[in-house]
Amino acid sequence: MKKRIISITKYLFLLGVLTFLLYIFYPRKYDVLPYKEMANTNYWNLSTGSKIGYILIDAKGSKKSYPIIYLHGGPGGAITEKTISMLVPFSEDGYDIYAYDQIGSGSSERLDNIEEYTAERHKSDLQEIIKKIEAEKVILIGQSWGSVLATFFAIDNPNKVEKIIMTGPGPVFPINKSLAELRPPDSLNIKEPIYSNQDGNKEVYTFRDKCIKSYAYILGNKLVPDKEVDDFFTHLNSSLNKSTLYDTSLVKESSGGGGYYAHIMTLKSLNYIEDPREKMRQMKIPILILKGQYDNQKWGFTNEYVNLCNSAKLKIIPNAGHFIDLEQPELYYKEIKDFLRKKNSR
């Protein structure tokens, strides 16, 4: 009888293990919009080993001395048709504009070794891109994580950057978590968005998704293929988008292109970078920071840029969330164009 109980216990244990493995490894499909590469996508093969997809928007009329490079959010975001439409008005002021998909996302190559997705890799790619386009200096427009990357690049290459525009900047890494509790001055009238990123993550993440993330994060390997996790990322972003807008009626389904492994592994790497704060204090590059009144990024994290960078100017945009260009396009263009027209005093 005892042997029979042991035998049944072993059988149930093996059945449980098999069920668990089937639950983890059985491929999932997500009802998301497929990613479509834009017809006019070009490619750079960089010395870093990255194959990068990009769009060039040619300047109209008299060309300005320095081109604009747009750095999308994420990490692991992507350039879309909406991104290009949003950038076109700057080309009408004489700027060549380069909008590229960072390694591991959009039309750019996915890496076999996901541990190579690091902030340092993204910085090196940007450095090589500037060499490729043979620009003496560039103007960087960074959205969210793109602002973090712009800062990370500029502190080590101040002579290559003419100006920086940050929209909804992410935190300075490594994060000073205590700043999340800092309350904004009442005079700024900054409000919390209706939804938070935490709400979106709770809505979408399952135990399986957490296992996939932990496996990648801890062991540095892919438990499931890029296609599946990228579709999951699109699914996740469709939920997270609710926290990025003041007017939630404008929320649209994510158009895809994001790179999930690039997202989580780059974020992991940011915990181990050299603290940039002392170098930020020494920066003299003119910086414009645009923050939506209902931005989902904590006020304390944005305020840290203002405190560290003496050349930074902060502008709060009313009735806008994380994506200011979608909700307040006129103010978005006015503030940035006015900033670009001003001559540097350094």
N, C-alpha and C positions, 0 to 999 in steps of 0.2 A: 504494500500500500504506500509506504514511504517513497519507494523508487518511482511509483506511478505519479505521486504528487510532484516529485522533483522533475520528472520527465515533462509533465504538463506545464510546470513553471518555466522550464527552459523553452518549451514550445511557445508559450505566451510571450516570453521575453524576446525571442527571435522574431515572432510575428510583430511585436511592437516596434522593434528596430527596423524591420522591413517596411512597416507602415510609415514610420517616421522618415526613412530615406526616400520612399516613394513620394511623400508629401513635399519633401525638399526639392528633389530632382525632377519631378514631373513638370515638364514645360508649361508655362502659363501664357495666355494670350490676353492682351488688354485692348479694350475697345477705344482706341485712340486714333487721332488723325495721323496718317503716315507722313514721315518727313520727306520733303521734296527739295532736292538740291536746285538752287537757282541756275537758270540757263547760262548766265554770264559769269559763272564761278571760274576763277583762275586758281593756280596752285603755286606755292613756293615749296621747294625741297630745301630745307634748311640744314646747315652744318651740324645742328643739334641732333639730327635724325628725324625731325618732325616734318611731316607732309601736311601743309596748312592750306586750307581753302579760303579764298578771300574774294571780295568784290571791290573793284575800284570805281569810285564815282568821280569822273573828271570835272575839274574846275571849269566854271563858265566865266567868260570875259577875261579880265586881267588877272593873271594867276598870282596868288600870294606866295611869299617866300617859303613858308613852312606848311607842309601838309597836316591834315588831321588824321589821327589813328583812333578809331573807336574800339573801346574794350568792353565787351559784353559782360553781363553778370553771370552769376552761378555760385562757385565755379561749375563749369560744365554746361553753361548756357549755349546759345547759338544765335547766329545772325539770321534774321527772317526778312521777308518782303517788307514787313512793317518797319523793321529797323532801317532798311535802305530808304524807304519813303520818308522816314523821320529825318534822315541825314541829308537828303537832297537839298533843302534850303540853304545849308551851309556852303554847298558847292556853288550856289548862285552868287555868293560873296567872294568867289575866286579861290576857294580851297579845294585841292585834291583831297579826297577822303578815302581812306582804306578801312574797310570793315572786315575783320577776319574771325573765323571760328578757331578758338583756342584748341590746342591739341586734345584729342579725345572727345570732341563734340562736333556737331554740325557736319559739314562736309570734310572736316579734317580727319586724319587717320586715328584709329583706335590702337593703343599700344598693347602688345602681348603681356608685357610686364607692367602691371598696374602700379607698382611701387615707383615707377618713373614719373607718375603724375604728381609733381611737386610744384610749389610756388617758385622754386629756383628754376625749374624747367620752363615754366611760363615766362619768367623774367628773361631767361636766355633766348627763348624764341623771339620775344619782342625786340631784344637787342639785335638779333640777326635780321629781323624784318626791316628794321631801320637801316641796316647796312644794305639790304637788298634794294630798297627804294632810293638809296643814295641821298638821304635827307641829312642836311647839316643839323637841323633841329626839327622836332615835331611838336604838335599840340595834341595832348591826350584828353579824350573825353571818356571817362570811366563811369559805367552804370553799376552801382552796388559793389559786388566783388571786383568789378573792373576798376573802381577807385582804389581798392586795396592794391591791385596789381600796378596801377599807375604810380602809386606812392612807393611801392617796393622797388620799382625800376628807377624812379627819379632820384631817390636818395643816393643811389650809387652812380647815376649818370646825369647829374644836374646840368651839365653843359649840352646835353642832347634834347632837353625839354624846354620849350619856350613858355608854355602855359599848361595848366591842368584844370579841367572842369570835372567836378565830381557831382554826380546826381544820386541821392540816396546812398551815400557811402557806407560800406560795411565797416565793422570795427577795426581798430588798429590791433594787429596781432603781434605777439601773443596777447590775448584779450585780458584786460583788466576787468574782471567780472563785477567788481564793486560799482563800476560806472553804470551798470544796468539799472541801479536803484536811484540814480541821480534824477531829480525832478527838474524840468525846464522852468525857466522864469515865466511867471504868469503873463508877462507882457508879450511873449511870443505866441501864446494861445495854441500851443501844440497839443494835439489830441491823440489818444490811442485809436487804432483802427478797430472796426467792429469785430473782425476775425484776426486771429494770430497765426503765425507759422506753426505753433504748437497744436492749435486746433486742426490744421490741415494734416499734420503728421499723424495725429491720433485717428483721424478719419480714414486714412489710407493704409498705414503700415500694419501688416499682419506679422504673426510670429515667424512665418517663413521669410518675409522680407527682412526682418531683423537678423535672422540667421545668415542670410546672404551678405548683409552689410557687415556683420561682425566677422565673418569668415574673411572677407576682403580686407577689412580694417586691421585685423589682428595677424592674419597669415599672409596677406599680400597676394592673394590668388583669386581667380574668378571661379565662383561656385556654379554660375550659370553664364551663358554667352552674353556678349555685349548687346545684341539685338533685343533680348528679353529685358535686361535691366534698363536699357534706354527707353523702351516702351513703358516700363514701370515708372521711370522718371517723368515721362510725359504725363502719365496718369496722376502722379503725385503733384506735379506742377499745376495741373488743372484745378486741384484742390487748394494748393498754396496761393494761387493767383487771387483768391478771395481776400487775402490779407494785404494785397499790394495796392488796392484801389480805395479811394474815398467813396466813390459811387460804384457800389458792387453790381449795379445793373450792367456795367460795362465789362464785367468779367467774361472772358471768352475761353473756350477750350484751348489748351496748349497745342501749338502747331508742331511740336516735336523738334527733334534735332539735338536735344540735350544728351550729355554723356554722363551716365551715373557713376561709373568708376572714376572718371576724372573729377567728378564732384566730391565724392567722399574722401578720396585719397589726397587731393589737393588740400582740403580742409584739415585732414590729419597732419599734413606736412607743416601747416601754418602754426601748429603748436610747438614746433621745434626750431623755428627760424630765429636768427639773432634779433634781439629787441631793436626795432628801428627808431625808437623815440628820440635818442640823442641826435641822430642824423637828421630827423625831421625838424628838430629845433634849429638846425643850421641851414635848412633850405631857404632859398630866397626866390624860388620860382613862384610867380603869381598863381594863386589858386582860387577858383570860384567853387563854392559848395552850395548846391541847391538841395533843399530838403522840403519834402511835402509836409503840409500841416498834419496829415494823417499817416506819415511814413511809418512803416512797421519796424524800422531800425530804431533802437533805443536812443533817446536824446543824449545820454551820457557818452555814447560811442561817437556820435557826430561832434559833440562839443570838444572831445579830445583833440580832433584835428585842428579846431580853431585855437585851442590853447597851445598846441605844439608848433603850429606853423604860423609864424608872425605875418606871413604874406597872404594868409587865407581870408577870404571874405565870405560870410555866410548870408544866404538869402532864404527865408522861409516862404514857400509858395502856398497860398491859401487854397483850401478845398482840393487838395491833391494828395495822393498816397505815394507809394514807392516809385511808380512810373509817371513822373510829372508830365512827360511829353504827351501822354494819352489823355490826361484830364485837363491840363492847362497849357496847351501847345503855344498859345500866343505869348504867355509869360515865359515859357521855356525858351523860345527863340529870342525874345527880347533880352532877357538876362544874359544869355550866352553871347549873342551878337554884340551887345554893348561891351561885354567883357573882352571879347576878341578885338574890338576896335581900339581899345585903350592901349597906349604905348607902354611898354615895360619901363619901369623906373630903375631897375637894378643895373 
